[in-house]
Amino acid sequence: MNIEPKLQSIEQEFLETEKKMADPAVASNPRELQLLGKKRAQLEPVVEKYREYRKALSDIEEARELTKGGDPEMEALAKEELSELEPKIENFTKELTLLLLPQDPNDEKSVVVEIRAGTGGDEATLFAADLFRMYTRFCERQRWKIEIIDSSSNTAGIGGYKEVIFRIDSHGAYSKMKFESGVHRVQRVPVTEASGRIHTSAATVAVMPEVDDVEVEIRPEDLKIDTYRSSGAGGQHVNMTDSAVRITHLPTGIVVTCQDERSQIKNRARAMSYLKVKLYDLEQQKQASEQASERRGMIGSGDRSERVRTYNFPQNRITDHRINLTLYKLDAYLDGDLYEMIDAMILAEQTQKLQNLEG
């Protein structure tokens, strides 16, 4: 596969982008400058690696010329240099091929995650809480910041969640978390089960990339904003101030709420940010549906009705059904050690993209 023409095209696009950014007319347009800056940042790693690759090829050519010069000492040095440089070309080719794979434009973004209890009653809400703790522990290992946007606890007082929505604030969070979207199924003996029978229940996870203001435009007249008293923990202010915020987007019917902060202003800001995420996600899902035949079977398709993982407690087993990977380390996995699974998912996605590129 000859990747040289594609690399030349990308370098030319990079140079043209830099030229546009230096244009005074563009410099006075923050929106266009931001979009061009993002484009430049996406192209830069490929261009830098391509230039390193070209430099290595040039050095090899010079070293080969020196081996023909008739000077034994220079020939020996040139051969030594060649023995170091030539293996690097294969590595450069592999790295550049991976860099040329279609990139998900959302990979570098922070995310909003929704976990909702599915079938299984109280056991499903406990499993939703387990998943939330698992992701929290993973974020702690990654030194990522988590902020709860909204939550609804199990009213039975057993500690589960009907739903919990939270933000992970970190550059690149989506690239690792995007494979979590879908139905997660658990098989275990519930605490409430006296007979010791294994019970199956489920929770759904949706991982959505955060968006910039330039990516989603919301008209004020399309919004209905209500305030109400927070129903969660938080002391006396719960009964004294209308700090919780509910925003309804009238054209789509999407409703978002936020009551985690004491301040109505902060809750409103978080709810607006969450609404932008939901609207962007709605558009992404529409595009995915339109490209269904193209995306069918893709690892990161984000189909939330798809059963993606099974967590089997009796066998300490976790299985991802998309790549047929089973790990016997469920206890460590639920404590946030997701690395082996995430690495396997990324490798499977890259392999699939390479096949598509070559096909």
RODO-2510 file (C-alpha; in nm, 4 decimals, decimal comma):
residues 359
     n   res          X          Y          Z
     1     m     0,0000     0,0000     0,0000
     2     n     0,1592     0,3277    -0,1183
     3     i     0,0886     0,5917     0,1483
     4     e     0,3228     0,8578     0,0036
     5     p     0,0565     1,0467    -0,2029
     6     k    -0,1755     1,0649     0,0995
     7     l     0,1069     1,1957     0,3200
     8     q     0,2004     1,4604     0,0638
     9     s    -0,1627     1,5709     0,0468
    10     i    -0,1857     1,5995     0,4257
    11     e     0,1344     1,8058     0,4441
    12     q    -0,0006     2,0417     0,1773
    13     e    -0,3299     2,0735     0,3686
    14     f    -0,1309     2,1483     0,6863
    15     l     0,0669     2,4264     0,5137
    16     e    -0,2511     2,5791     0,3691
    17     t    -0,4158     2,5713     0,7125
    18     e    -0,1197     2,7532     0,8675
    19     k    -0,1331     3,0116     0,5888
    20     k    -0,5046     3,0752     0,6529
    21     m    -0,4435     3,1131     1,0276
    22     a    -0,1870     3,3858     0,9524
    23     d    -0,4403     3,5789     0,7429
    24     p    -0,5494     3,8960     0,9339
    25     a    -0,9087     3,8487     0,8158
    26     v    -0,9173     3,5039     0,9807
    27     a    -0,7367     3,6239     1,2935
    28     s    -1,0261     3,8637     1,3583
    29     n    -1,2813     3,5787     1,3367
    30     p    -1,2529     3,3717     1,6599
    31     r    -1,4889     3,0972     1,5406
    32     e    -1,2989     3,0336     1,2162
    33     l    -0,9639     3,0613     1,3929
    34     q    -1,0722     2,8021     1,6499
    35     l    -1,1846     2,5583     1,3784
    36     l    -0,8602     2,6051     1,1851
    37     g    -0,6600     2,5592     1,5059
    38     k    -0,8345     2,2275     1,5710
    39     k    -0,7679     2,1160     1,2131
    40     r    -0,3991     2,2089     1,2425
    41     a    -0,3701     2,0161     1,5712
    42     q    -0,5179     1,7043     1,4070
    43     l    -0,2815     1,7199     1,1070
    44     e     0,0370     1,8115     1,2966
    45     p     0,1267     1,4629     1,4359
    46     v     0,1072     1,3106     1,0870
    47     v     0,3133     1,5897     0,9301
    48     e     0,5822     1,5747     1,1998
    49     k     0,6156     1,1962     1,1655
    50     y     0,6208     1,2247     0,7832
    51     r     0,9041     1,4788     0,8019
    52     e     1,1005     1,2491     1,0347
    53     y     1,0430     0,9661     0,7866
    54     r     1,1682     1,1784     0,4933
    55     k     1,4735     1,2855     0,6925
    56     a     1,5560     0,9186     0,7652
    57     l     1,5219     0,8326     0,3931
    58     s     1,7541     1,1214     0,3042
    59     d     2,0099     1,0098     0,5644
    60     i     1,9971     0,6537     0,4257
    61     e     2,0575     0,7816     0,0733
    62     e     2,3593     0,9829     0,1902
    63     a     2,4997     0,6866     0,3845
    64     r     2,4650     0,4594     0,0782
    65     e     2,6582     0,7106    -0,1300
    66     l     2,9375     0,7117     0,1289
    67     t     2,9708     0,3313     0,1037
    68     k     3,0769     0,3803    -0,2599
    69     g     3,3397     0,6480    -0,1878
    70     g     3,6425     0,4197    -0,1626
    71     d     3,7416     0,5400     0,1859
    72     p     3,7421     0,2260     0,4083
    73     e     3,6917     0,4253     0,7288
    74     m     3,4003     0,6279     0,5875
    75     e     3,2479     0,3124     0,4390
    76     a     3,2556     0,1417     0,7791
    77     l     3,0881     0,4412     0,9443
    78     a     2,8279     0,4619     0,6692
    79     k     2,7449     0,0900     0,6985
    80     e     2,7075     0,1284     1,0745
    81     e     2,4698     0,4206     1,0211
    82     l     2,2702     0,2212     0,7673
    83     s     2,2327    -0,0685     1,0107
    84     e     2,0700     0,1756     1,2548
    85     l     1,8581     0,3719     1,0061
    86     e     1,7124     0,1015     0,7794
    87     p     1,5125    -0,0811     1,0534
    88     k     1,3615     0,2556     1,1487
    89     i     1,1959     0,2906     0,8075
    90     e     0,9700    -0,0092     0,8747
    91     n     0,8693     0,1401     1,2112
    92     f     0,8009     0,4786     1,0502
    93     t     0,5818     0,3107     0,7887
    94     k     0,3788     0,1293     1,0546
    95     e     0,3384     0,4464     1,2640
    96     l     0,2376     0,6547     0,9620
    97     t    -0,0124     0,3918     0,8473
    98     l    -0,1773     0,4028     1,1906
    99     l    -0,1781     0,7834     1,1854
   100     l    -0,3512     0,7740     0,8458
   101     l    -0,6383     0,5654     0,9799
   102     p    -0,9665     0,7606     0,9948
   103     q    -0,9662     0,9470     1,3258
   104     d    -1,2731     0,9951     1,5387
   105     p    -1,2943     1,3749     1,5729
   106     n    -1,4341     1,3282     1,9233
   107     d    -1,1450     1,1181     2,0589
   108     e    -0,9681     1,4075     2,2340
   109     k    -1,2792     1,5340     2,4120
   110     s    -1,4082     1,5117     2,7666
   111     v    -1,7283     1,3076     2,8047
   112     v    -2,0662     1,2878     2,9718
   113     v    -2,1661     0,9384     3,0835
   114     e    -2,5202     0,8200     3,1580
   115     i    -2,5738     0,4957     3,3500
   116     r    -2,9321     0,3706     3,3811
   117     a    -3,0648     0,0621     3,5552
   118     g    -3,2333    -0,1745     3,3100
   119     t    -3,4126    -0,5054     3,3601
   120     g    -3,3733    -0,6686     3,6992
   121     g    -3,5444    -0,4440     3,9550
   122     d    -3,3420    -0,3551     4,2653
   123     e    -3,0520    -0,5722     4,1498
   124     a    -3,0222    -0,3612     3,8329
   125     t    -2,9954    -0,0420     4,0394
   126     l    -2,7195    -0,2019     4,2500
   127     f    -2,5368    -0,2999     3,9318
   128     a    -2,5698     0,0574     3,8008
   129     a    -2,4030     0,1730     4,1239
   130     d    -2,1264    -0,0874     4,0737
   131     l    -2,0611     0,0446     3,7228
   132     f    -2,0484     0,4024     3,8507
   133     r    -1,7965     0,3039     4,1171
   134     m    -1,5947     0,1105     3,8559
   135     y    -1,5685     0,4147     3,6283
   136     t    -1,4946     0,6393     3,9267
   137     r    -1,2059     0,4141     4,0316
   138     f    -1,0755     0,4074     3,6720
   139     c    -1,0864     0,7879     3,6591
   140     e    -0,8948     0,8039     3,9883
   141     r    -0,6237     0,5822     3,8365
   142     q    -0,6146     0,8112     3,5317
   143     r    -0,6207     1,1269     3,7471
   144     w    -0,9333     1,2365     3,5642
   145     k    -1,1827     1,4680     3,7315
   146     i    -1,5443     1,3531     3,7755
   147     e    -1,8460     1,5792     3,8318
   148     i    -2,1959     1,4411     3,8954
   149     i    -2,4573     1,6244     3,6873
   150     d    -2,7669     1,4445     3,8127
   151     s    -2,8651     1,1211     3,9833
   152     s    -3,1697     0,9290     4,0985
   153     s    -3,1199     0,6812     4,3806
   154     n    -3,3091     0,3612     4,4523
   155     t    -3,5907     0,4558     4,6907
   156     a    -3,5635     0,1182     4,8660
   157     g    -3,2588     0,2472     5,0537
   158     i    -3,0211    -0,0265     4,9347
   159     g    -2,7724     0,2109     4,7743
   160     g    -2,8436     0,1607     4,4053
   161     y    -2,8996     0,4110     4,1259
   162     k    -3,1966     0,4304     3,8925
   163     e    -2,9726     0,6591     3,6916
   164     v    -2,6547     0,8584     3,7392
   165     i    -2,5180     1,1135     3,4942
   166     f    -2,1665     1,2461     3,5307
   167     r    -1,8975     1,4364     3,3441
   168     i    -1,5388     1,3173     3,3020
   169     d    -1,3147     1,6183     3,2493
   170     s    -0,9996     1,5101     3,0666
   171     h    -0,8379     1,5562     2,7278
   172     g    -0,8768     1,2242     2,5449
   173     a    -1,1355     1,0696     2,7761
   174     y    -1,3651     0,9805     2,4847
   175     s    -1,0944     0,7757     2,3086
   176     k    -1,0885     0,5343     2,6042
   177     m    -1,4489     0,5546     2,7241
   178     k    -1,6371     0,5358     2,3922
   179     f    -1,6334     0,1547     2,3905
   180     e    -1,8482     0,1487     2,7073
   181     s    -2,1723     0,2499     2,5332
   182     g    -2,4293    -0,0283     2,5248
   183     v    -2,6040    -0,2816     2,7494
   184     h    -2,3972    -0,4282     3,0343
   185     r    -2,5332    -0,7525     3,1805
   186     v    -2,4544    -0,8963     3,5238
   187     q    -2,4947    -1,2560     3,6459
   188     r    -2,4726    -1,3041     4,0218
   189     v    -2,6590    -1,4099     4,3341
   190     p    -2,8409    -1,0982     4,4591
   191     v    -2,8069    -0,9913     4,8203
   192     t    -3,1867    -1,0108     4,8413
   193     e    -3,2017    -1,3685     4,7052
   194     a    -3,2448    -1,6144     4,9891
   195     s    -3,2241    -1,9315     4,7773
   196     g    -2,8850    -1,8508     4,6257
   197     r    -3,0169    -1,8520     4,2682
   198     i    -2,8069    -1,6653     4,0081
   199     h    -2,9942    -1,3650     3,8808
   200     t    -2,9392    -1,1790     3,5512
   201     s    -2,9968    -0,8053     3,5294
   202     a    -2,8704    -0,5187     3,3171
   203     a    -2,7796    -0,1525     3,2988
   204     t    -2,7281     0,0699     2,9963
   205     v    -2,4313     0,3017     2,9518
   206     a    -2,4184     0,5965     2,7123
   207     v    -2,0885     0,7805     2,6586
   208     m    -2,1230     1,1152     2,4822
   209     p    -1,8451     1,3561     2,3819
   210     e    -1,8548     1,7095     2,5154
   211     v    -1,8967     1,9801     2,2536
   212     d    -1,7624     2,3273     2,1947
   213     d    -1,9948     2,6220     2,1587
   214     v    -1,9052     2,6413     1,7889
   215     e    -2,0416     2,2882     1,7327
   216     v    -2,3925     2,3340     1,8745
   217     e    -2,6069     2,6425     1,8467
   218     i    -2,9094     2,6766     2,0753
   219     r    -3,1670     2,9508     2,0313
   220     p    -3,3019     3,0996     2,3581
   221     e    -3,6585     3,0853     2,2234
   222     d    -3,6269     2,7050     2,1918
   223     l    -3,5785     2,6631     2,5661
   224     k    -3,8154     2,6261     2,8603
   225     i    -3,6279     2,6692     3,1888
   226     d    -3,7773     2,5726     3,5268
   227     t    -3,6298     2,5915     3,8741
   228     y    -3,7314     2,3777     4,1685
   229     r    -3,6085     2,2667     4,5067
   230     s    -3,3356     2,0091     4,5104
   231     s    -3,4410     1,6648     4,6313
   232     g    -3,0907     1,5377     4,7047
   233     a    -2,8579     1,5667     5,0002
   234     g    -2,7207     1,9068     5,0826
   235     g    -2,8499     2,0366     5,4135
   236     q    -3,1073     2,3038     5,4898
   237     h    -3,0744     2,4769     5,1503
   238     v    -3,2701     2,1846     5,0016
   239     n    -3,5917     2,3140     5,1585
   240     m    -3,5155     2,6853     5,1284
   241     t    -3,3918     2,7611     4,7745
   242     d    -3,5015     2,6682     4,4226
   243     s    -3,1485     2,5746     4,3188
   244     a    -3,2269     2,2787     4,0902
   245     v    -3,2701     2,3526     3,7188
   246     r    -3,4708     2,1735     3,4506
   247     i    -3,4252     2,2746     3,0850
   248     t    -3,6559     2,1526     2,8079
   249     h    -3,5455     2,1858     2,4471
   250     l    -3,8801     2,2388     2,2767
   251     p    -3,7921     2,1317     1,9168
   252     t    -3,6591     1,7914     2,0249
   253     g    -3,8352     1,7397     2,3580
   254     i    -3,5031     1,6668     2,5308
   255     v    -3,5175     1,7411     2,9035
   256     v    -3,2080     1,7816     3,1196
   257     t    -3,1838     1,8507     3,4911
   258     c    -2,9075     1,9427     3,7314
   259     q    -2,9367     1,9725     4,1081
   260     d    -2,5938     1,8729     4,2306
   261     e    -2,4693     2,2260     4,2986
   262     r    -2,6024     2,4566     4,5698
   263     s    -2,5996     2,7474     4,3258
   264     q    -2,8814     2,7831     4,0725
   265     i    -2,6383     2,9638     3,8387
   266     k    -2,3939     2,6702     3,8481
   267     n    -2,6726     2,4173     3,8001
   268     r    -2,8038     2,6146     3,5029
   269     a    -2,4571     2,6289     3,3431
   270     r    -2,4094     2,2540     3,3893
   271     a    -2,7565     2,1768     3,2567
   272     m    -2,6922     2,3899     2,9459
   273     s    -2,3618     2,2133     2,8868
   274     y    -2,5371     1,8758     2,9259
   275     l    -2,8104     1,9826     2,6822
   276     k    -2,5474     2,0660     2,4191
   277     v    -2,3977     1,7207     2,4661
   278     k    -2,7410     1,5586     2,4217
   279     l    -2,8176     1,7591     2,1060
   280     y    -2,4780     1,6807     1,9556
   281     d    -2,5248     1,3132     2,0443
   282     l    -2,8702     1,3123     1,8815
   283     e    -2,7151     1,4394     1,5582
   284     q    -2,4346     1,1807     1,5822
   285     q    -2,6889     0,8999     1,6297
   286     k    -2,8841     1,0204     1,3262
   287     q    -2,5689     1,0136     1,1150
   288     a    -2,4817     0,6663     1,2443
   289     s    -2,8297     0,5419     1,1475
   290     e    -2,7916     0,6874     0,7981
   291     q    -2,4560     0,5110     0,7647
   292     a    -2,5830     0,1892     0,9265
   293     s    -2,4554    -0,0430     0,6550
   294     e    -2,1134     0,1210     0,6671
   295     r    -2,0902     0,1138     1,0457
   296     r    -2,2373    -0,2330     1,1002
   297     g    -1,9913    -0,4400     1,2992
   298     m    -1,7694    -0,1476     1,3906
   299     i    -1,6278    -0,1722     1,7420
   300     g    -1,7117     0,1854     1,8376
   301     s    -2,0520     0,2018     1,6698
   302     g    -2,2119     0,3251     1,9931
   303     d    -2,5324     0,1225     1,9483
   304     r    -2,6891     0,1529     2,2938
   305     s    -2,9300    -0,1364     2,2404
   306     e    -2,6402    -0,3747     2,1789
   307     r    -2,5337    -0,6106     2,4596
   308     v    -2,1653    -0,5333     2,4918
   309     r    -2,0453    -0,7022     2,8121
   310     t    -2,1381    -0,9723     3,0606
   311     y    -2,0093    -0,9640     3,4182
   312     n    -2,0246    -1,3135     3,5722
   313     f    -1,9552    -1,3049     3,9459
   314     p    -1,9484    -1,6820     4,0241
   315     q    -1,6653    -1,7306     3,7701
   316     n    -1,4952    -1,3898     3,8287
   317     r    -1,5367    -1,3451     3,4537
   318     i    -1,5982    -1,0497     3,2233
   319     t    -1,6671    -1,0985     2,8527
   320     d    -1,6857    -0,8412     2,5762
   321     h    -1,9140    -0,9821     2,3084
   322     r    -1,7968    -0,7510     2,0278
   323     i    -1,4382    -0,8794     2,0224
   324     n    -1,5007    -1,2149     2,1994
   325     l    -1,2530    -1,1363     2,4769
   326     t    -1,2936    -1,2996     2,8181
   327     l    -1,0902    -1,1977     3,1235
   328     y    -1,0956    -1,3798     3,4559
   329     k    -1,0312    -1,0736     3,6713
   330     l    -1,3761    -0,9299     3,7393
   331     d    -1,2847    -0,8237     4,0922
   332     a    -0,9906    -0,6139     3,9674
   333     y    -1,1972    -0,4877     3,6736
   334     l    -1,4741    -0,3579     3,8992
   335     d    -1,2052    -0,1827     4,1020
   336     g    -1,1167     0,0248     3,7959
   337     d    -0,8500    -0,1867     3,6241
   338     l    -0,9984    -0,1469     3,2757
   339     y    -0,6687    -0,1165     3,0900
   340     e    -0,6428    -0,4627     2,9339
   341     m    -0,9964    -0,4442     2,7972
   342     i    -0,9573    -0,0886     2,6656
   343     d    -0,6252    -0,1737     2,4953
   344     a    -0,7872    -0,4769     2,3313
   345     m    -1,0790    -0,2640     2,2096
   346     i    -0,8461     0,0002     2,0633
   347     l    -0,6390    -0,2693     1,8878
   348     a    -0,9535    -0,4310     1,7448
   349     e    -1,0751    -0,0943     1,6157
   350     q    -0,7359    -0,0181     1,4553
   351     t    -0,7235    -0,3637     1,2943
   352     q    -1,0699    -0,3129     1,1506
   353     k    -0,9795     0,0308     1,0139
   354     l    -0,6614    -0,1100     0,8551
   355     q    -0,8669    -0,3800     0,6830
   356     n    -1,1076    -0,1156     0,5530
   357     l    -0,8152     0,1007     0,4346
   358     e    -0,6547    -0,1886     0,2475
   359     g    -0,9875    -0,3150     0,1150
***
